[in-house]
Amino acid sequence: MKKTYLLAASYYFYMCWDWRFSALILLITLINYVVGPQIQKAKSQAQKKFWLTLSLASSLGILAYFKYLNFFIESANELLQEFGFTSELPILNIVLPIGISFYTFQSISYSLDIYRERVEPVSSLRDFALFVSFFPQLVAGPIVRSSYFLPQLDNNYENTATSIEDGFALIIRGFIKKIIIADTLALHIVDPAFADPQAYSPLFLLLAIYAYSYQIYMDFSGYTDIARGVAKTLGYELQINFNRPYKAVSISNFWQRWHISMSSFFRDYLYFGLGGSKSGNVYRNLFITFLMIGVWHGAGWNFVIYGFIHASFVCLERWRRENRRRQGIDEQSFKGSRLLLQIFWIFNLVAFSRLFFRGGSLEGAVTYAQSMLQFDNQNTPVSLVGLGILAIAITAHYLPDSWTFSWKKTYSSLPSIVQSILITIITFLLIAFSSGDAPFVYFQF
């Protein structure tokens, strides 16, 4: 009964946004549930590919319709205008379903894993539907693969006192990240700067770029903590999605630390599917993969450029590694001041590339960049609250893991009554700090 209740709760959770789109999750669920066994039962490789293609084309086709069709229409209109055509293709009134990128990828991971003989088809439609729609991570991840989550449903783990305590600790940490840090950075620095960049000095705009990097990290990793925490209280495990991304020493290393469930999905299913480093041109494979990572985040040329920037640097890093290997030079390592400089350099590359992310459009990103060159503008309205929270965010990110996670052990060792009082106090503080109108950043993807 537990799984039945969770399935009903998951669909109710999604229907609270818009009940009509629950049919969309059900459709994608049924497509992959039906196709999965057909892939396994296929008697030839050609038949297997047919059923897999059917799964991918239908699921990704639905995603493309809702997320990318208007982008294609707008791009076609611009191209037609370049050739002198005056009439335009009509823009469709399409609502982007929340979380569609996440649950679509989860669904197709099932068909792909069956095709690669990593999992067996699941017999229970209820279990598969729960895997696709599990509410803690339904709308913003982490992207859970069938090979990771379906065995948990099959074993039907029971939640324990320890898992509940660990879960509440993660939930508390997630809300602190979101409300105290991410929302405060947005309110005091990021939102004003990006709303009207021409009104502020280059110094304030630079500060906003750095603040946005910590806002989006605390916002997204905070949601992941909440999702993992809620899942733990229910007796299930979701994977870790972040590993101190701003400690990265290369762009490749950054993507090994940032949104791990998504980047590893593209690596395993797209990059390796294209041939990886063993088949075809590795640089072509890398470029396609990172362009798709960019486009996954949104439909717009700004996201294409975002992916292009990261693809270029990842390819450059690989070329330099291969060049060193051919010359018999050991792989480059960083220590001391060189390590700090390399981390700072990579952080700046990531932060400035997000101009195309947060700018809202290609024009918005260009306007922001141009405003950073208006050195006669001295308007720098930096608040102590904003600076203080940014300093806390930076410090928390670079502290050793053993320091930042030791509090969870302390919390778990407290008597239940003390834990309850602590949760109550923190809840009231979070309500007091909450603006009430700041959705999680990755809900839009």
Contacts in CASP RR format, 6 or more apart in sequence:
PFRMAT RR
TARGET T0000
AUTHOR 0000-0000-0000
METHOD contacts of the structure
MODEL  1
MKKTYLLAASYYFYMCWDWRFSALILLITLINYVVGPQIQKAKSQAQKKF
WLTLSLASSLGILAYFKYLNFFIESANELLQEFGFTSELPILNIVLPIGI
SFYTFQSISYSLDIYRERVEPVSSLRDFALFVSFFPQLVAGPIVRSSYFL
PQLDNNYENTATSIEDGFALIIRGFIKKIIIADTLALHIVDPAFADPQAY
SPLFLLLAIYAYSYQIYMDFSGYTDIARGVAKTLGYELQINFNRPYKAVS
ISNFWQRWHISMSSFFRDYLYFGLGGSKSGNVYRNLFITFLMIGVWHGAG
WNFVIYGFIHASFVCLERWRRENRRRQGIDEQSFKGSRLLLQIFWIFNLV
AFSRLFFRGGSLEGAVTYAQSMLQFDNQNTPVSLVGLGILAIAITAHYLP
DSWTFSWKKTYSSLPSIVQSILITIITFLLIAFSSGDAPFVYFQF
2 156 0 8 1.000
3 126 0 8 1.000
3 127 0 8 1.000
3 130 0 8 1.000
3 153 0 8 1.000
3 156 0 8 1.000
4 126 0 8 1.000
6 130 0 8 1.000
6 134 0 8 1.000
6 135 0 8 1.000
6 234 0 8 1.000
7 126 0 8 1.000
7 129 0 8 1.000
7 130 0 8 1.000
7 133 0 8 1.000
9 135 0 8 1.000
10 130 0 8 1.000
10 133 0 8 1.000
10 134 0 8 1.000
10 135 0 8 1.000
10 138 0 8 1.000
11 22 0 8 1.000
11 25 0 8 1.000
11 133 0 8 1.000
13 135 0 8 1.000
13 138 0 8 1.000
14 21 0 8 1.000
14 22 0 8 1.000
14 25 0 8 1.000
14 98 0 8 1.000
14 133 0 8 1.000
14 135 0 8 1.000
14 138 0 8 1.000
14 139 0 8 1.000
15 22 0 8 1.000
17 98 0 8 1.000
17 139 0 8 1.000
18 95 0 8 1.000
18 97 0 8 1.000
21 97 0 8 1.000
21 98 0 8 1.000
24 62 0 8 1.000
24 97 0 8 1.000
24 100 0 8 1.000
25 103 0 8 1.000
25 132 0 8 1.000
25 133 0 8 1.000
26 129 0 8 1.000
27 62 0 8 1.000
28 59 0 8 1.000
28 62 0 8 1.000
28 103 0 8 1.000
28 104 0 8 1.000
28 107 0 8 1.000
28 132 0 8 1.000
29 107 0 8 1.000
29 128 0 8 1.000
29 129 0 8 1.000
29 132 0 8 1.000
29 133 0 8 1.000
31 55 0 8 1.000
31 58 0 8 1.000
31 59 0 8 1.000
31 107 0 8 1.000
32 55 0 8 1.000
32 59 0 8 1.000
32 107 0 8 1.000
32 108 0 8 1.000
32 110 0 8 1.000
32 111 0 8 1.000
32 128 0 8 1.000
32 132 0 8 1.000
33 122 0 8 1.000
33 125 0 8 1.000
33 128 0 8 1.000
33 129 0 8 1.000
35 51 0 8 1.000
35 52 0 8 1.000
35 54 0 8 1.000
35 55 0 8 1.000
35 111 0 8 1.000
36 51 0 8 1.000
36 55 0 8 1.000
36 110 0 8 1.000
36 111 0 8 1.000
36 114 0 8 1.000
36 121 0 8 1.000
37 121 0 8 1.000
38 51 0 8 1.000
39 48 0 8 1.000
39 51 0 8 1.000
39 52 0 8 1.000
39 55 0 8 1.000
39 111 0 8 1.000
39 114 0 8 1.000
39 115 0 8 1.000
39 121 0 8 1.000
40 114 0 8 1.000
40 120 0 8 1.000
40 121 0 8 1.000
42 48 0 8 1.000
42 50 0 8 1.000
42 51 0 8 1.000
48 115 0 8 1.000
51 111 0 8 1.000
52 111 0 8 1.000
52 112 0 8 1.000
52 115 0 8 1.000
55 108 0 8 1.000
55 111 0 8 1.000
56 108 0 8 1.000
56 111 0 8 1.000
59 104 0 8 1.000
59 107 0 8 1.000
59 108 0 8 1.000
60 104 0 8 1.000
60 108 0 8 1.000
62 100 0 8 1.000
62 104 0 8 1.000
63 100 0 8 1.000
63 101 0 8 1.000
63 104 0 8 1.000
65 94 0 8 1.000
66 94 0 8 1.000
66 95 0 8 1.000
66 96 0 8 1.000
66 97 0 8 1.000
66 100 0 8 1.000
67 96 0 8 1.000
67 100 0 8 1.000
67 101 0 8 1.000
67 298 0 8 1.000
67 299 0 8 1.000
68 295 0 8 1.000
68 299 0 8 1.000
69 92 0 8 1.000
69 94 0 8 1.000
70 91 0 8 1.000
70 92 0 8 1.000
70 94 0 8 1.000
70 299 0 8 1.000
71 299 0 8 1.000
71 300 0 8 1.000
73 89 0 8 1.000
73 90 0 8 1.000
73 91 0 8 1.000
73 92 0 8 1.000
74 91 0 8 1.000
75 301 0 8 1.000
76 89 0 8 1.000
77 88 0 8 1.000
77 89 0 8 1.000
80 87 0 8 1.000
80 88 0 8 1.000
80 89 0 8 1.000
81 88 0 8 1.000
96 444 0 8 1.000
98 139 0 8 1.000
98 443 0 8 1.000
99 138 0 8 1.000
99 139 0 8 1.000
99 140 0 8 1.000
99 443 0 8 1.000
99 445 0 8 1.000
101 296 0 8 1.000
101 445 0 8 1.000
102 137 0 8 1.000
102 138 0 8 1.000
102 139 0 8 1.000
102 140 0 8 1.000
102 141 0 8 1.000
102 143 0 8 1.000
102 445 0 8 1.000
103 132 0 8 1.000
103 133 0 8 1.000
103 138 0 8 1.000
105 143 0 8 1.000
105 262 0 8 1.000
105 265 0 8 1.000
106 131 0 8 1.000
106 132 0 8 1.000
106 143 0 8 1.000
106 144 0 8 1.000
106 145 0 8 1.000
106 146 0 8 1.000
107 132 0 8 1.000
109 143 0 8 1.000
109 145 0 8 1.000
109 146 0 8 1.000
109 147 0 8 1.000
109 265 0 8 1.000
109 269 0 8 1.000
110 119 0 8 1.000
110 122 0 8 1.000
110 128 0 8 1.000
110 131 0 8 1.000
110 146 0 8 1.000
110 150 0 8 1.000
112 269 0 8 1.000
113 119 0 8 1.000
113 145 0 8 1.000
113 146 0 8 1.000
113 147 0 8 1.000
114 120 0 8 1.000
114 121 0 8 1.000
118 147 0 8 1.000
119 146 0 8 1.000
119 147 0 8 1.000
119 150 0 8 1.000
122 128 0 8 1.000
122 131 0 8 1.000
122 146 0 8 1.000
122 150 0 8 1.000
122 154 0 8 1.000
127 150 0 8 1.000
127 153 0 8 1.000
127 154 0 8 1.000
128 150 0 8 1.000
130 153 0 8 1.000
131 144 0 8 1.000
131 146 0 8 1.000
131 149 0 8 1.000
131 150 0 8 1.000
131 153 0 8 1.000
134 144 0 8 1.000
134 149 0 8 1.000
134 231 0 8 1.000
134 236 0 8 1.000
135 230 0 8 1.000
136 226 0 8 1.000
136 227 0 8 1.000
136 228 0 8 1.000
136 229 0 8 1.000
136 230 0 8 1.000
136 231 0 8 1.000
136 234 0 8 1.000
136 238 0 8 1.000
137 144 0 8 1.000
137 224 0 8 1.000
137 227 0 8 1.000
137 231 0 8 1.000
137 238 0 8 1.000
139 443 0 8 1.000
140 220 0 8 1.000
140 223 0 8 1.000
140 224 0 8 1.000
140 227 0 8 1.000
140 440 0 8 1.000
140 442 0 8 1.000
140 443 0 8 1.000
140 445 0 8 1.000
141 223 0 8 1.000
141 224 0 8 1.000
141 227 0 8 1.000
141 241 0 8 1.000
141 261 0 8 1.000
141 442 0 8 1.000
142 224 0 8 1.000
142 227 0 8 1.000
142 228 0 8 1.000
142 238 0 8 1.000
142 239 0 8 1.000
142 241 0 8 1.000
142 259 0 8 1.000
142 260 0 8 1.000
142 261 0 8 1.000
142 262 0 8 1.000
143 261 0 8 1.000
143 262 0 8 1.000
143 265 0 8 1.000
144 238 0 8 1.000
144 239 0 8 1.000
144 261 0 8 1.000
145 265 0 8 1.000
148 239 0 8 1.000
149 236 0 8 1.000
149 238 0 8 1.000
152 236 0 8 1.000
152 237 0 8 1.000
157 235 0 8 1.000
157 236 0 8 1.000
158 235 0 8 1.000
159 232 0 8 1.000
159 233 0 8 1.000
159 234 0 8 1.000
159 235 0 8 1.000
160 235 0 8 1.000
162 412 0 8 1.000
163 232 0 8 1.000
163 233 0 8 1.000
163 235 0 8 1.000
164 232 0 8 1.000
164 233 0 8 1.000
165 411 0 8 1.000
165 412 0 8 1.000
165 419 0 8 1.000
166 229 0 8 1.000
166 232 0 8 1.000
166 408 0 8 1.000
166 412 0 8 1.000
167 228 0 8 1.000
167 229 0 8 1.000
167 230 0 8 1.000
167 232 0 8 1.000
167 233 0 8 1.000
168 229 0 8 1.000
168 233 0 8 1.000
168 419 0 8 1.000
168 423 0 8 1.000
169 229 0 8 1.000
169 407 0 8 1.000
169 408 0 8 1.000
169 411 0 8 1.000
169 412 0 8 1.000
170 225 0 8 1.000
170 226 0 8 1.000
170 228 0 8 1.000
170 229 0 8 1.000
170 232 0 8 1.000
171 225 0 8 1.000
171 226 0 8 1.000
171 229 0 8 1.000
171 230 0 8 1.000
171 233 0 8 1.000
172 423 0 8 1.000
172 426 0 8 1.000
173 222 0 8 1.000
173 225 0 8 1.000
173 408 0 8 1.000
174 221 0 8 1.000
174 222 0 8 1.000
174 223 0 8 1.000
174 225 0 8 1.000
174 226 0 8 1.000
175 222 0 8 1.000
175 226 0 8 1.000
175 426 0 8 1.000
175 430 0 8 1.000
176 426 0 8 1.000
176 430 0 8 1.000
177 218 0 8 1.000
177 219 0 8 1.000
177 221 0 8 1.000
177 222 0 8 1.000
177 225 0 8 1.000
178 218 0 8 1.000
178 219 0 8 1.000
178 222 0 8 1.000
178 223 0 8 1.000
178 226 0 8 1.000
178 440 0 8 1.000
179 430 0 8 1.000
179 433 0 8 1.000
179 434 0 8 1.000
180 389 0 8 1.000
180 430 0 8 1.000
180 433 0 8 1.000
181 214 0 8 1.000
181 215 0 8 1.000
181 218 0 8 1.000
181 389 0 8 1.000
181 392 0 8 1.000
181 393 0 8 1.000
182 214 0 8 1.000
182 215 0 8 1.000
182 216 0 8 1.000
182 218 0 8 1.000
182 219 0 8 1.000
182 222 0 8 1.000
182 438 0 8 1.000
182 441 0 8 1.000
183 219 0 8 1.000
183 433 0 8 1.000
183 434 0 8 1.000
183 435 0 8 1.000
183 438 0 8 1.000
184 385 0 8 1.000
184 386 0 8 1.000
184 389 0 8 1.000
184 433 0 8 1.000
185 211 0 8 1.000
185 212 0 8 1.000
185 214 0 8 1.000
185 215 0 8 1.000
185 218 0 8 1.000
185 386 0 8 1.000
185 389 0 8 1.000
185 390 0 8 1.000
185 393 0 8 1.000
186 215 0 8 1.000
186 438 0 8 1.000
187 435 0 8 1.000
187 438 0 8 1.000
188 383 0 8 1.000
188 385 0 8 1.000
188 386 0 8 1.000
188 389 0 8 1.000
189 204 0 8 1.000
189 207 0 8 1.000
189 208 0 8 1.000
189 211 0 8 1.000
189 382 0 8 1.000
189 383 0 8 1.000
189 386 0 8 1.000
189 390 0 8 1.000
190 208 0 8 1.000
190 211 0 8 1.000
190 212 0 8 1.000
190 215 0 8 1.000
190 358 0 8 1.000
192 200 0 8 1.000
192 208 0 8 1.000
192 381 0 8 1.000
193 200 0 8 1.000
193 204 0 8 1.000
193 205 0 8 1.000
193 207 0 8 1.000
193 208 0 8 1.000
193 368 0 8 1.000
194 208 0 8 1.000
194 212 0 8 1.000
194 358 0 8 1.000
194 359 0 8 1.000
194 368 0 8 1.000
197 205 0 8 1.000
197 367 0 8 1.000
197 368 0 8 1.000
197 371 0 8 1.000
197 372 0 8 1.000
198 367 0 8 1.000
198 371 0 8 1.000
198 374 0 8 1.000
198 377 0 8 1.000
199 377 0 8 1.000
199 379 0 8 1.000
200 208 0 8 1.000
200 371 0 8 1.000
200 377 0 8 1.000
200 379 0 8 1.000
200 380 0 8 1.000
200 381 0 8 1.000
201 374 0 8 1.000
201 377 0 8 1.000
201 378 0 8 1.000
201 379 0 8 1.000
201 380 0 8 1.000
202 371 0 8 1.000
202 372 0 8 1.000
202 373 0 8 1.000
202 374 0 8 1.000
202 375 0 8 1.000
202 377 0 8 1.000
203 380 0 8 1.000
204 379 0 8 1.000
204 380 0 8 1.000
204 381 0 8 1.000
204 382 0 8 1.000
205 368 0 8 1.000
205 371 0 8 1.000
205 372 0 8 1.000
206 372 0 8 1.000
207 382 0 8 1.000
207 390 0 8 1.000
209 351 0 8 1.000
209 352 0 8 1.000
209 354 0 8 1.000
209 355 0 8 1.000
210 351 0 8 1.000
210 390 0 8 1.000
211 386 0 8 1.000
211 390 0 8 1.000
212 351 0 8 1.000
212 354 0 8 1.000
212 358 0 8 1.000
213 246 0 8 1.000
213 347 0 8 1.000
213 350 0 8 1.000
213 351 0 8 1.000
213 354 0 8 1.000
214 390 0 8 1.000
214 393 0 8 1.000
214 394 0 8 1.000
214 397 0 8 1.000
215 441 0 8 1.000
216 354 0 8 1.000
216 357 0 8 1.000
216 358 0 8 1.000
216 441 0 8 1.000
217 242 0 8 1.000
217 245 0 8 1.000
217 246 0 8 1.000
217 393 0 8 1.000
217 397 0 8 1.000
218 393 0 8 1.000
219 440 0 8 1.000
219 441 0 8 1.000
219 442 0 8 1.000
220 241 0 8 1.000
220 242 0 8 1.000
220 259 0 8 1.000
220 440 0 8 1.000
220 441 0 8 1.000
220 442 0 8 1.000
221 241 0 8 1.000
221 242 0 8 1.000
223 440 0 8 1.000
223 442 0 8 1.000
224 238 0 8 1.000
224 240 0 8 1.000
224 241 0 8 1.000
224 242 0 8 1.000
227 238 0 8 1.000
228 237 0 8 1.000
228 238 0 8 1.000
228 240 0 8 1.000
231 237 0 8 1.000
231 238 0 8 1.000
239 260 0 8 1.000
239 261 0 8 1.000
240 260 0 8 1.000
241 259 0 8 1.000
241 260 0 8 1.000
241 261 0 8 1.000
242 257 0 8 1.000
242 258 0 8 1.000
242 259 0 8 1.000
242 260 0 8 1.000
243 256 0 8 1.000
243 257 0 8 1.000
243 260 0 8 1.000
244 257 0 8 1.000
244 397 0 8 1.000
244 398 0 8 1.000
244 401 0 8 1.000
245 254 0 8 1.000
245 257 0 8 1.000
245 258 0 8 1.000
245 350 0 8 1.000
246 343 0 8 1.000
246 347 0 8 1.000
246 350 0 8 1.000
246 397 0 8 1.000
246 398 0 8 1.000
247 257 0 8 1.000
247 343 0 8 1.000
247 397 0 8 1.000
247 398 0 8 1.000
248 254 0 8 1.000
248 256 0 8 1.000
248 257 0 8 1.000
248 258 0 8 1.000
248 343 0 8 1.000
248 346 0 8 1.000
248 347 0 8 1.000
248 350 0 8 1.000
249 334 0 8 1.000
249 339 0 8 1.000
249 342 0 8 1.000
249 343 0 8 1.000
249 346 0 8 1.000
250 317 0 8 1.000
250 342 0 8 1.000
250 346 0 8 1.000
251 310 0 8 1.000
251 313 0 8 1.000
251 314 0 8 1.000
251 317 0 8 1.000
251 346 0 8 1.000
251 349 0 8 1.000
251 350 0 8 1.000
252 314 0 8 1.000
252 317 0 8 1.000
252 318 0 8 1.000
253 346 0 8 1.000
254 346 0 8 1.000
254 350 0 8 1.000
255 263 0 8 1.000
255 293 0 8 1.000
255 310 0 8 1.000
255 314 0 8 1.000
256 263 0 8 1.000
262 293 0 8 1.000
262 296 0 8 1.000
263 293 0 8 1.000
266 289 0 8 1.000
266 292 0 8 1.000
266 293 0 8 1.000
266 296 0 8 1.000
267 289 0 8 1.000
270 288 0 8 1.000
270 289 0 8 1.000
270 292 0 8 1.000
271 285 0 8 1.000
271 286 0 8 1.000
271 289 0 8 1.000
274 280 0 8 1.000
274 284 0 8 1.000
274 285 0 8 1.000
274 288 0 8 1.000
274 289 0 8 1.000
275 285 0 8 1.000
276 282 0 8 1.000
276 285 0 8 1.000
277 285 0 8 1.000
282 318 0 8 1.000
283 315 0 8 1.000
283 318 0 8 1.000
283 319 0 8 1.000
286 311 0 8 1.000
286 314 0 8 1.000
286 315 0 8 1.000
286 318 0 8 1.000
287 311 0 8 1.000
287 315 0 8 1.000
289 311 0 8 1.000
290 307 0 8 1.000
290 308 0 8 1.000
290 310 0 8 1.000
290 311 0 8 1.000
290 314 0 8 1.000
291 304 0 8 1.000
291 307 0 8 1.000
291 308 0 8 1.000
291 311 0 8 1.000
293 307 0 8 1.000
293 310 0 8 1.000
294 303 0 8 1.000
294 304 0 8 1.000
294 306 0 8 1.000
294 307 0 8 1.000
294 310 0 8 1.000
295 303 0 8 1.000
295 304 0 8 1.000
295 307 0 8 1.000
296 445 0 8 1.000
297 303 0 8 1.000
297 306 0 8 1.000
297 357 0 8 1.000
297 445 0 8 1.000
298 444 0 8 1.000
298 445 0 8 1.000
300 361 0 8 1.000
300 362 0 8 1.000
301 362 0 8 1.000
302 356 0 8 1.000
302 357 0 8 1.000
302 359 0 8 1.000
302 360 0 8 1.000
302 361 0 8 1.000
302 362 0 8 1.000
302 364 0 8 1.000
302 365 0 8 1.000
303 356 0 8 1.000
303 357 0 8 1.000
305 356 0 8 1.000
305 362 0 8 1.000
305 365 0 8 1.000
306 353 0 8 1.000
306 354 0 8 1.000
306 356 0 8 1.000
306 357 0 8 1.000
309 349 0 8 1.000
309 353 0 8 1.000
309 356 0 8 1.000
310 353 0 8 1.000
313 349 0 8 1.000
320 332 0 8 1.000
321 331 0 8 1.000
321 332 0 8 1.000
324 330 0 8 1.000
324 331 0 8 1.000
324 332 0 8 1.000
325 331 0 8 1.000
334 342 0 8 1.000
355 365 0 8 1.000
355 368 0 8 1.000
355 369 0 8 1.000
356 362 0 8 1.000
356 365 0 8 1.000
359 365 0 8 1.000
359 368 0 8 1.000
371 377 0 8 1.000
396 404 0 8 1.000
411 419 0 8 1.000
411 422 0 8 1.000
414 422 0 8 1.000
END
